[in-house]
Amino acid sequence: MSDAVRETPAAGADSPVLQRLSTLDRFLPVWIGVAMVAGLLLGRLVDGLDDALAAVEIGSVSLPIAIGLLVMMYPVLAKVRYNELGHVTSDRRLLATSIALNWVLGPALMFALAWLLLPDLPEYRTGLIIVGLARCIAMVLIWNDLACGDREAAAILVAINAVFQILAFAVLGYFYLQVLPGWLGLDQTDLDVSMWSIAKSVLVFLGIPLAAGFLTRTLGERAKGREWYETTLLPRIGPWALYGLLFTIVLLFALQGDTITNQPLDVVRIAVPLLVYFALMWGGSMLLTRALGFDYPRATAVSFTAAGNNFELAIAVAIGVFGVASGQALAGVVGPLIEVPVLVGLVYVSLWARKFFPDRATTQPDTRPSSTDPSGAPR
């Protein structure tokens, strides 16, 4: 966001949040739609683009896409106030809620939806189950930032997901593709994936921007202080998060242009359980956190973390195990194409739903100075 929402008394609780968004942010879905169309046209009009983009890969992900993801995540992680993470790690209820949603409910819900809605399409079904096991460590930071969620909480929850991903992905894959289907009398699928391949994805797509963001804030504040850092430097680097997001979307749609246009019914079949999944995970998480008395910023961080998925890892695993032309890989690729517009829409729903949550001041003390919006401007 750019000069979007200002969380100060001057902003006024009476004016709707969406009306206080800048023109750029209010039409963010339009820019994303344009990026999608541009990607589709690029993929259809430029011969050999797929091979060119796939010529160099990082962890089975195209280098240009990897660069887009890193550019997208760096500004968000540069805004995190790392010296305040202790406030989040001491909140055991927040951590327990997120772990339960991400590592118990999320995979189980995707397993159920995949079998209920794709009983006749085993490759797509397996691909969706893999997607459900890959918890988000990337784009969730963008959605949380756009929705004015708690940045420090999101950073901690993403870090927890990264650790659990390394330790639990292969085990949960075995359980949901072999053990549980066997118990229920359903078809079983093998999933042979190494812990190192998962760790490599996490280290690249979370470790690099996390280290860069931490060093930027630490060195910037040490050199010129927090006020200069948050009022001068962040507004300069903040917009690059959205530039990286739009660049990544263009490339994703360019790579999958032929698939989307040549197999539209398959894309629709895969999209339906994903749509239901995003709606249930995000909506259920918001209702649960509201019932537990969370304030809006932390409820938002928990909900978007629960709703998002690590499609980079899911695609890499599907390609590595089943092949680049497999239905499992297609299911993984369709994931972000559905997630991006849906979660952008949920950002706006989240901003509207803010009025139903208690103020932070009524739930916990907050002595922090004024925050900044996702582009770095004070809010």
C-alpha positions in Angstrom: 0.0 0.0 0.0 1.1 3.6 -0.5 0.0 6.2 2.0 -3.0 4.0 2.6 -4.3 3.4 6.1 -3.1 5.5 9.0 -3.7 3.8 12.4 -3.9 7.0 14.4 -6.8 8.9 15.9 -6.6 11.4 13.1 -7.7 8.7 10.7 -11.0 8.4 12.5 -12.8 5.3 13.2 -15.9 6.7 11.6 -14.6 6.7 8.0 -14.6 3.2 6.4 -11.1 1.7 6.1 -11.5 1.1 2.4 -12.2 4.8 1.7 -8.9 5.7 3.3 -7.0 3.6 0.9 -4.9 5.3 -1.8 -6.1 5.1 -5.4 -3.2 2.6 -6.1 -4.3 0.3 -3.4 -8.0 0.6 -4.0 -7.5 -0.7 -7.5 -4.9 -3.4 -6.6 -7.1 -6.2 -8.0 -7.1 -4.3 -11.3 -3.3 -4.2 -11.5 -3.2 -7.9 -10.6 -5.8 -8.7 -13.3 -3.7 -6.8 -15.8 -0.6 -8.7 -14.7 -2.5 -12.0 -15.2 -3.7 -11.0 -18.7 -0.3 -9.8 -19.6 1.2 -13.1 -18.5 -1.2 -15.1 -20.5 -0.6 -13.0 -23.6 3.2 -13.2 -23.1 3.0 -17.0 -22.8 0.9 -17.4 -25.9 2.8 -14.9 -28.1 6.4 -15.6 -27.3 7.7 -18.9 -28.6 10.1 -20.8 -26.4 9.4 -18.7 -23.3 8.8 -21.7 -21.2 12.3 -23.2 -22.0 14.0 -19.8 -21.5 12.4 -19.3 -18.1 13.2 -22.8 -17.0 16.8 -22.7 -18.3 18.1 -21.8 -14.8 16.3 -23.0 -11.7 16.7 -22.6 -8.0 15.2 -25.6 -6.1 13.1 -26.6 -9.2 11.7 -23.0 -9.4 12.6 -20.9 -12.4 15.3 -18.3 -11.6 13.2 -15.3 -12.8 10.3 -16.4 -10.6 12.7 -17.0 -7.7 14.0 -13.5 -8.1 10.4 -12.1 -8.2 9.6 -13.9 -5.0 12.8 -12.7 -3.2 12.1 -9.1 -4.4 8.5 -9.4 -3.2 9.4 -10.6 0.3 12.5 -8.5 1.1 10.7 -5.1 1.7 8.1 -6.8 4.0 10.8 -8.5 6.1 12.7 -5.2 6.2 9.7 -3.6 8.0 9.6 -6.2 10.8 10.7 -4.8 14.2 12.9 -7.7 15.2 13.6 -6.4 18.6 9.8 -6.7 19.4 9.4 -10.4 18.4 9.5 -11.3 22.1 6.0 -9.9 22.4 4.8 -12.5 19.9 6.8 -15.5 21.1 5.5 -15.0 24.6 1.9 -15.3 23.4 1.4 -19.1 23.6 -2.2 -18.9 22.7 -1.4 -17.2 19.4 1.3 -19.8 18.6 -0.8 -22.8 19.5 -3.8 -21.5 17.5 -1.6 -21.0 14.4 0.1 -24.4 14.7 -3.3 -26.2 15.1 -4.8 -24.4 12.1 -1.7 -24.9 9.8 -0.6 -28.4 10.7 -3.8 -30.1 11.9 -6.8 -28.5 10.3 -5.3 -27.3 7.0 -3.9 -30.6 5.6 -7.0 -32.5 6.9 -9.4 -30.1 5.2 -7.5 -30.2 1.9 -7.4 -34.0 2.0 -11.2 -34.1 2.6 -12.0 -31.6 -0.2 -9.6 -33.4 -2.7 -11.4 -36.7 -2.1 -14.9 -35.2 -2.1 -14.6 -33.0 -5.2 -12.0 -35.0 -7.2 -12.7 -38.7 -6.6 -12.3 -39.5 -10.3 -9.1 -37.5 -10.9 -6.3 -39.2 -8.8 -3.4 -37.1 -10.1 -5.1 -33.7 -9.4 -6.3 -35.1 -6.1 -2.8 -36.0 -5.0 -1.5 -32.6 -6.2 -4.0 -30.8 -4.1 -3.1 -32.9 -1.0 0.5 -32.0 -1.5 -0.5 -28.3 -1.7 -2.4 -28.7 1.6 0.8 -30.0 3.2 2.9 -27.1 2.1 2.2 -24.3 4.5 2.8 -20.7 3.4 6.2 -19.0 4.0 6.1 -16.4 1.3 3.1 -14.5 -0.1 1.3 -14.6 3.2 3.6 -11.7 4.3 2.2 -9.6 1.4 -1.4 -10.4 2.2 -0.9 -9.7 5.9 0.8 -6.4 5.2 -1.9 -5.3 2.8 -4.6 -6.1 5.4 -2.7 -4.2 8.1 -2.0 -7.3 10.1 0.6 -7.7 12.8 4.0 -7.8 11.0 5.9 -9.2 13.9 3.3 -12.0 14.5 3.3 -12.9 10.8 7.1 -13.1 10.8 7.1 -15.5 13.7 4.3 -17.7 12.4 6.0 -17.9 9.0 9.3 -19.0 10.7 7.4 -21.6 12.7 5.8 -22.9 9.4 9.3 -23.1 7.9 10.6 -25.3 10.8 7.6 -27.5 10.8 7.8 -27.8 7.0 11.3 -29.2 7.2 10.5 -31.6 10.0 6.9 -32.7 9.1 6.3 -32.4 5.4 7.6 -35.9 4.4 5.9 -37.5 7.4 2.6 -35.9 6.8 2.9 -36.8 3.1 3.3 -40.4 4.0 0.3 -40.2 6.4 -2.2 -38.5 4.0 -1.2 -40.3 0.9 -0.5 -43.8 2.3 -1.7 -44.4 5.9 -5.0 -42.5 6.1 -6.3 -43.7 2.6 -5.4 -47.2 3.7 -7.5 -46.9 6.9 -10.4 -45.5 4.9 -10.2 -48.1 2.1 -9.1 -45.5 -0.5 -6.4 -45.5 -3.2 -2.9 -45.0 -1.9 -0.1 -42.9 -3.4 3.7 -43.0 -2.8 5.4 -39.7 -2.0 9.2 -39.9 -2.0 10.7 -36.6 -1.1 13.8 -35.8 0.9 14.1 -33.5 3.9 16.9 -31.7 2.2 14.8 -30.7 -0.8 12.3 -29.2 1.5 14.9 -27.4 3.6 16.6 -26.0 0.4 13.3 -24.4 -0.7 12.8 -22.9 2.8 16.3 -21.6 3.0 16.1 -19.9 -0.4 12.7 -18.4 -0.3 12.6 -17.5 3.4 16.2 -17.5 4.6 17.6 -15.1 2.0 15.0 -12.3 2.3 14.8 -12.8 6.1 18.6 -12.2 6.5 18.5 -9.3 4.1 15.6 -7.7 5.9 17.1 -8.2 9.3 20.5 -6.7 8.3 18.8 -3.8 6.5 16.8 -2.8 9.7 19.7 -3.5 12.1 22.3 -1.5 10.1 19.8 1.2 9.1 18.6 1.9 12.6 22.2 1.7 14.0 23.4 4.3 11.4 20.6 6.9 11.5 17.9 5.8 14.0 14.4 4.3 13.8 12.6 7.5 12.8 14.8 7.9 9.7 14.6 4.2 8.9 10.8 4.1 9.0 10.0 7.6 7.5 12.7 7.8 4.9 14.2 4.4 3.9 11.1 2.2 4.1 9.0 4.4 1.8 11.7 4.0 -0.8 12.0 0.2 -0.7 8.4 -0.6 0.3 6.8 -0.4 -3.2 9.2 -3.1 -4.4 7.1 -5.7 -2.6 4.2 -5.0 -5.0 6.5 -4.7 -8.0 7.9 -8.2 -7.1 4.4 -9.6 -6.7 3.2 -8.3 -10.0 6.3 -9.5 -11.8 5.9 -13.0 -10.3 2.3 -13.1 -11.3 3.1 -12.2 -14.9 5.7 -15.0 -15.1 3.5 -17.6 -13.5 0.7 -16.9 -15.9 3.2 -16.8 -18.9 4.5 -20.2 -18.0 1.0 -21.8 -17.7 -0.7 -19.9 -20.5 -1.0 -23.0 -22.8 -2.3 -25.2 -19.9 -4.9 -22.6 -18.8 -6.2 -22.0 -22.3 -6.0 -25.6 -23.6 -7.3 -27.4 -20.4 -9.9 -24.9 -19.0 -12.2 -27.6 -17.6 -9.3 -29.3 -15.7 -8.3 -25.9 -14.3 -11.9 -25.4 -13.2 -12.1 -28.8 -11.5 -8.9 -28.0 -9.6 -10.0 -24.5 -8.8 -13.2 -25.5 -7.0 -11.7 -27.3 -4.0 -9.1 -24.6 -3.8 -11.8 -21.9 -3.6 -13.6 -23.8 -0.9 -10.4 -24.3 1.0 -9.3 -20.7 1.0 -12.8 -19.5 2.1 -13.1 -22.0 4.9 -9.6 -21.6 6.2 -9.6 -17.9 6.2 -13.2 -17.4 7.3 -13.0 -20.1 9.9 -9.7 -18.7 11.3 -11.1 -15.1 11.5 -14.2 -16.4 13.4 -12.0 -18.5 15.7 -9.6 -15.8 16.5 -12.5 -13.4 17.1 -14.1 -15.9 19.5 -10.8 -16.2 21.3 -10.6 -12.5 21.8 -7.6 -11.7 19.5 -7.2 -8.1 18.3 -7.5 -7.4 14.6 -3.8 -7.3 13.7 -3.0 -10.7 15.3 -6.2 -12.3 14.0 -5.3 -11.2 10.5 -1.8 -12.6 10.8 -3.1 -16.0 12.0 -5.9 -16.1 9.4 -3.8 -15.3 6.3 -1.0 -17.6 7.5 -3.6 -20.4 7.8 -5.2 -19.7 4.4 -2.0 -19.5 2.4 0.1 -22.3 1.0 3.7 -22.7 -0.1 3.1 -23.3 -3.8 6.8 -23.1 -4.6 7.5 -26.1 -2.5 4.3 -28.0 -3.7 5.3 -27.4 -7.3 8.9 -28.4 -6.7 7.8 -31.6 -4.9 5.2 -32.5 -7.6 7.7 -32.0 -10.4 10.5 -33.9 -8.6 8.3 -36.9 -7.8 5.8 -37.1 -10.6 7.3 -35.1 -13.5 6.8 -31.7 -15.0 3.9 -32.8 -17.3 2.0 -34.6 -14.5 -1.4 -33.8 -13.2 0.1 -33.4 -9.8 2.3 -30.6 -11.1 -0.7 -28.9 -12.8 -2.6 -28.9 -9.6 0.3 -27.2 -7.9 0.6 -24.6 -10.6 -3.1 -23.8 -10.6 -2.8 -23.1 -6.9 -1.2 -19.7 -7.0 -3.3 -18.7 -10.0 -6.4 -19.1 -7.8 -4.8 -18.0 -4.5 -3.7 -14.6 -5.7 -7.0 -13.1 -6.8 -8.9 -14.9 -3.9 -6.6 -13.7 -1.2 -6.4 -10.2 -2.6 -10.2 -10.1 -2.3 -10.0 -11.4 1.2 -7.6 -8.5 2.0 -10.5 -6.1 1.3 -12.9 -8.3 3.2 -10.5 -8.3 6.1 -10.2 -4.6 6.2 -14.0 -4.3 6.2 -14.2 -6.9 9.1 -11.8 -4.9 11.2 -14.7 -3.1 12.9 -15.9 -6.4 14.4 -12.6 -6.9 16.4 -11.7 -5.3 19.7 -9.1 -2.6 19.7 -5.5 -3.6 20.5 -5.6 -1.3 23.5 -8.4 -3.2 25.0 -6.7 -6.6 24.6 -3.1 -5.9 25.4 -0.8 -2.9 26.1 0.9 -1.5 23.0 3.7 1.0 23.6 5.0 0.8 20.1 5.4 3.9 18.0 3.1 4.3 15.0 3.5 1.6 12.4 4.0 1.8 8.6 1.8 0.7 5.8 3.0 -2.0 3.4 4.8 0.5 1.2 6.7 1.9 4.1 4.7 5.1 4.7 3.7 5.9 8.3 0.2 4.7 9.1 
